[in-house]
Every structure is written in C-alpha cells, then in structure tokens.
Amino acid sequence: MRAQNVIVVGAGVIGVTTAHALRAEGHHVTLLEAAPTAASGTSHANGGFLSAAFCAPWAMPGLPRQALAALFDRTAPFRWRPDGSLAQLRWLRELLANCRADRFAAHRQRMVRLALCSLAELRAVAAETGVAFDLREAGVLLLLREAPPDQVIQQRLASLRALGFDAQWCDPAQVLALEPALARQGRPAWGLLVRDDACGDCESFVQGLLAWNQARGLRFVPGSPVEALELDHGGQRLRAVRTPGQRWEADAFVFAAGVDTVRMLHPHLRLPVVPVKGYSVSADLAEQDHGLGHPAPQRAVIDDATKLAIAPLGNSVRLAGMAEVVGHDRRVDRSRCHQLVAQYEALYGPLPRREHRLWAGLRPMTADGTPIIGATRIEGLYLNTGHGTYGWTLACGSARLLADTLAGRPGALAPADYALDPALRSRQ
Ligand SMILES: Cc1cc2nc3c(=O)[nH]c(=O)nc-3n(C[C@H](O)[C@H](O)[C@H](O)COP(=O)(O)OP(=O)(O)OC[C@H]3O[C@@H](n4cnc5c(N)ncnc54)[C@H](O)[C@@H]3O)c2cc1C
C-alpha cells in the first residue's frame, strides 16, 4: 500500500485514534486542531463508560412518550429547545421514524458490532502503547429500583448472551456485594451486571496516545481551525483546507471534528448530525474519604431510573447524564450538574464537600445512533463523526474501519453500515 499524506481534522478521541491507526499503517499524518490542546471538546470529561453491552441508539420504542412527558418536567434528563432550523426538524423527524422496534434492533446490532471490535482494538492499542487512562475492567452494573417480571429479565439476559456478553442478573444482596457503598443509603436495588464492559478516562487516553504518536512522527498542529475547503473538478475532489494564514494540501482528509464537522462541510455535504448536550461532574475522593465512610463505587454503574452514569476514574468519581437538544450552546447549567450530584447522593450518600468540576459537552448525534465513517462522494474527503452517546467506546473500532477503508481492504465490519447515505446502511 502506498503511503499517503493524510490530514485529520479534530483532535478529540475520534481524530486522535484515527491519526494513530493511519500513522501505524505508514501514512504521513498531520492532525489539525482548533483548540490549544487535544481532547478539549466532547472527549474532555465524558462519562468514561466503555460499554458494548449498553451501546444502543437513542431512537428506541418509548422515546416519543418519554420526550412528550419531558416537556412538562423540568428535572427530566431530556430537554428540547427548538432552534427553528430545518436541519433540527429534519433530524427530529428521522429520529422519530427510527423509534420503531425493528429499526432499533437493527441499529443496535450495528452499534454493538462496532463497539465489540472497538473495545478489542482499544485493549490492543493500550497494550502496545502503554498509555495509562485509569482503565477499570470490572464490568458495568445497571441498577434497577424494582425487580422486573422474570420473563423480562430472562429476555434481557438472552438478548445480551446472544450477542456474546457475560451477563448476570443480581438480587439486592448480590448488588450490595458488588457495590458495598450502596448500603449507606439503604435503598434496595436489583442489577444487571455485564462483566465484559469497563470504564476509563477518555481525556488521559487521548493525551497519552497523541504524545506517543508525536514521538513517532505524527505532526500535531493545535490552534489551527479549518476555516475553508478548496475543491476542484467542479466540486468533485477536495484538494486543500485552509487554516488562518496557511493552506494544507493532502492526498486524503479525514473530518473528525465532532459536532463542528457539520458546519465545516456545509454546503458541500449535508450531515444528519445534531448536538445533544450532556453534563458531567467530577469529584475527587481522597484517601481520608474512605475512612469517613465514603467508599467509592467499584465499577461503572447506570441508574436506570434517572439514567445517571457513574464511573470511578482513578481517585475520582465521574457523574454524567442529561440529553438536551439545544443547539450549540456549550454553557454549563449548574442546576443540571447539581441534579446529577443529588441523584448520585440518593444512592451512595453525600459526596465530600470540596470543589467539584462541572462540565458540559455536545454529543455529535445521528438520528439512527450509528456513526458516519468512510469515504464520501467527494474524492479525498473522508468522515469519522456522529458517535453520539458512545464515542469513547466506539473510537478505536471506528479508526480501524476508516484505516481499512482508506486502504481499500476488507475488514471485520461492513463499511456500508456506516456510510453517509442511510439507504446504503443495512437493516439487518
Ligand atoms: C455528558 C456526556 C457523557 C458521555 N459519556 C460517554 C461515555 O460514558 N462513554 C462513551 O463511549 N461516550 C460518551 N460520551 C460521548 C463521547 O464523549 C463523544 O461521542 C466523543 O467524545 C466524540 O468525540 P469526537 O472526537 O467526535 O468529538 P470531540 O471530542 O468534540 O472532538 C472534536 C475536535 O474537533 C475540534 N474542531 C472543531 N472544529 C474544528 C475546526 N474547524 N478545525 C480543527 N479542529 C476543529 C474540536 O476543538 C475538538 O477538539 C459522552 C458525551 C457527553 C456529552
């Protein structure tokens, strides 16, 4: 395979893993990033979950009802502020169309296939590079306040096991054995444990992987926002991109700029990606907190009732949640973050009263949940974006698929499933 000059745009988890996969193939890779550092966008303080088992599209049966109820509940995780744009309305229409059970099942399978490939790839990259990111391989526990009927439990277990997951149903005693800290509030909970899943700090991984690649020839150019595209042959081929004061030519360009990819490629390509805002709170748990009766969570936990995601990351705990369709508004709404803390404290008891780090990020969300990876109708222009709720989980597999596509090599995944044109995506 001929080594090519490749420009990757965006140094979030998707751009950096893509740059890593392409550099490993012998390409000359330049990574352009608008911000002064990598992982300063949505990859900065996400929930930390590395979960293939819970990887599922947002568009599912029941979502329309939940969304309607949310309009009258200020504390609901979901919030929608119409921005009057045709793009948002079109996206919502597609989202609702994808809430059918058959479509949900097909899209979920596609996401899980990518996630499984991705987590295997992530472990291989971590072993090869030695990058440290507080990886905790203790599974993911879904907490339920009430036990569902036995038939529902059996169906859920069967569907997870059919996909190859090591899943186990837990009664309240087993849940407490897994998560002793839940005993503090004394609320009984049932649980679904998937042992294959994990959690880890996305930002540390991105920073570490970037440094590792820079030491091996990757050219990283921070503070370089791509402002314009130069196409030739009547708009059929991408020749160069422009950043302030500089023009960059390459054989291939990969756009991995998260929610900003849409605006950057307008009007050349229309991407069905909308920002969905979420929040996180990071709280340090020092040694003495354990003595004061605040043992940290042992593994990644999802509270089914509130959709709160809890992940122990090194000596801190990360709380994440909420889904707001409110355009590109990146402001941190403190009341939403306080809501996350209250939801956590109702389960695990009071967090130590030192300063917490509050954050908001925009998930680049497609209407069917599946990211867009691969070539486009514009020669030389490749996409790796739209990873929505699970970009950290899906990153290394998406990078592998992109590298395979660029090489014209068949891989473990069907490229058509992740094509920009939804008509190409299989419904199997
Ligand atoms: C609250 C929350 C919790 C989440 N929890 C999880 C989780 O537990 N597990 C999971 O798997 N996923 C999770 N996610 C999703 C995950 O964080 C995202 O899918 C992922 O970070 C997207 O990565 P990205 O590289 O596409 O985007 P980003 O990280 O946003 O990176 C895009 C980069 O492009 C740069 N850029 C933008 N415009 C330009 C330009 N013009 N020129 C050059 N560079 C540009 C930006 O500065 C940015 O650095 C969560 C997201 C949120 C918001």
The ligand as an ORCA input file, in Angstrom:
! r2SCAN-3c Opt
* xyz 0 1
  C     -22.099     14.137     29.153
  C     -21.503     13.146     28.174
  C     -21.199     11.878     28.618
  C     -20.678     10.934     27.726
  N     -20.347      9.712     28.200
  C     -19.812      8.779     27.373
  C     -19.438      7.513     27.882
  O     -19.587      7.233     29.069
  N     -18.930      6.612     27.008
  C     -18.786      6.876     25.680
  O     -18.377      5.990     24.943
  N     -19.080      8.093     25.189
  C     -19.598      9.053     25.997
  N     -19.942     10.285     25.518
  C     -19.807     10.550     24.073
  C     -18.381     10.897     23.679
  O     -17.810     11.766     24.615
  C     -18.380     11.541     22.287
  O     -19.078     10.718     21.376
  C     -16.958     11.714     21.779
  O     -16.188     12.451     22.699
  C     -16.949     12.445     20.440
  O     -15.590     12.593     20.078
  P     -15.166     13.445     18.822
  O     -13.695     13.266     18.691
  O     -16.047     13.132     17.680
  O     -15.545     14.949     19.213
  P     -14.717     15.999     20.086
  O     -14.139     15.377     21.283
  O     -15.630     17.162     20.303
  O     -13.505     16.404     19.154
  C     -13.673     17.230     18.029
  C     -12.467     18.143     17.955
  O     -12.529     18.894     16.747
  C     -12.044     20.169     17.007
  N     -12.530     21.093     15.987
  C     -13.750     21.648     15.873
  N     -13.807     22.457     14.816
  C     -12.586     22.438     14.239
  C     -12.030     23.080     13.109
  N     -12.725     23.940     12.373
  N     -10.736     22.825     12.801
  C      -9.999     21.975     13.544
  N     -10.488     21.344     14.641
  C     -11.766     21.559     14.969
  C     -12.593     20.492     18.387
  O     -11.855     21.532     19.002
  C     -12.436     19.165     19.088
  O     -11.200     19.050     19.757
  C     -20.460     11.271     26.372
  C     -20.740     12.575     25.932
  C     -21.253     13.508     26.828
  C     -21.539     14.912     26.360
*
